[in-house]
Amino acid sequence: QVQLVESGGGLVQAGGSLRLSCAASGIIFSINRMTWYRQAPGKQRELVATISSGGGTNYADSVKGRFTISRDNAKSTVYLQMNSLRPEDTAVYYCNTELARRGAYWGQGTQVTVSS
């Protein structure tokens, strides 16, 4: 059974930092791409950052230079370090992975609220 469990969200002032974690189970974590998405109220879910099995990363333009995605294969965990947070970063953040022939899996989400 595949499970993705996010943690680390919360309320922070603009300019502050948070680190999100996503612990995975039920998959061979080291061979899977892991991705963070977010969804703000009234908006579509958008890709924030992704990291390949080899550690290659890509970011949405809106978070480049502020967010860093990383992974610890020994802990089957992917992280999202978020610095210089802005009110527009307020959203529910979701962890995602896609498995061949099994489709996409999502965590339950963690709320990030940035106050101005």
N, C-alpha and C positions, 0 to 999 in steps of 0.2 A: 504494500500500500504506500503510495507516494504521499508524502506530507511536506509542506513548506510552511514554516512558522516564522513570521516576522516579529521583530521587537525593536524597541528603541525610539519609537515616536514620542511626541509630546508637544508641549507648548514652549516656545522660545521667542525671545525678542529678535527683531530684525538685526542682522549682523552677527548673530550667534551661530552656534554649531550643534549638530546632532550626528550621531552615528547609528544607522540602522543595521540590523543583522537579520539574516534569513538562514535558519537552520533547516537542512534538507535531510530527509530519510526516505528509504525505499527506492533509492536510485544509486547508480554508480556515479557519484557526484563529480569525480575528477574528469569524466569524459564529456560532461554536459555544459553547454553554454548556459549562463545564468543572466537574467535580465531584471532590472528594476523598472517598473512603470508607476505612473501616478495618475490620479483622477481627481480633479477639483470639482466642486459643486457646479452642476450645469454644463460641464465640459466633457469631451471625450477622453478616454484613457489615452495617455501618451507615453512613449518610450522615454526613459530618463537616461539609462546607462546600461551597457551590456558588456559582458566579459566572456571570452571564449575559453575553451578547455586549456588552451595554451597561454592564456593570460592577456591576449589582445583585447583592447577596450575601445568602445565608441560611446560618445555622449551626445545628447541633444544640445543644440547650439545654446539654448537658454541656461545650461548648467556648466558648460565648459569653463574650466579654470576655477570652479567653485566646488564641484562635487568630484569624488574619487571612488570608483568601484574597485573592489579587491576580493580575493577569495582565499580561503584556507582549506585546502583539500583534506588535510588531516582531520579537520573539524566538520567537514561537509557544510561549510558556512560561507555565505557571500555577504559582503559588507557594502554599505554606501555611506561614506563620510561626506557630510554636507556642511560646508563652511559658508560664511557670508550670506546667510539665509535672508530671503526677501519675503515680504507678504505674499507675493505671487507664487511662492513655493508651497503655499498651504494646499494640502491635498491628502488623500489617502494613498499611501505608497504600497505597492504590491510587488512581491517577488514572483518570478515566472521562470519555468523551464519547459522545453519542448522535447518530447521523447519520440524517437522514430517509431512509427506505427502505433503510437499510443496517444499522441496529441499533446496539447498544452496543459500544464498544471499551474495553479495559482495558489498563493497563500491567502490568508483571510484579510490581510491588509493591516497597516498601522497608520494612525492619524498623525500628521505633522501639521501643526498650526504655528504660523509665524506672525507675531503681532508687530504693528508699526509703532 
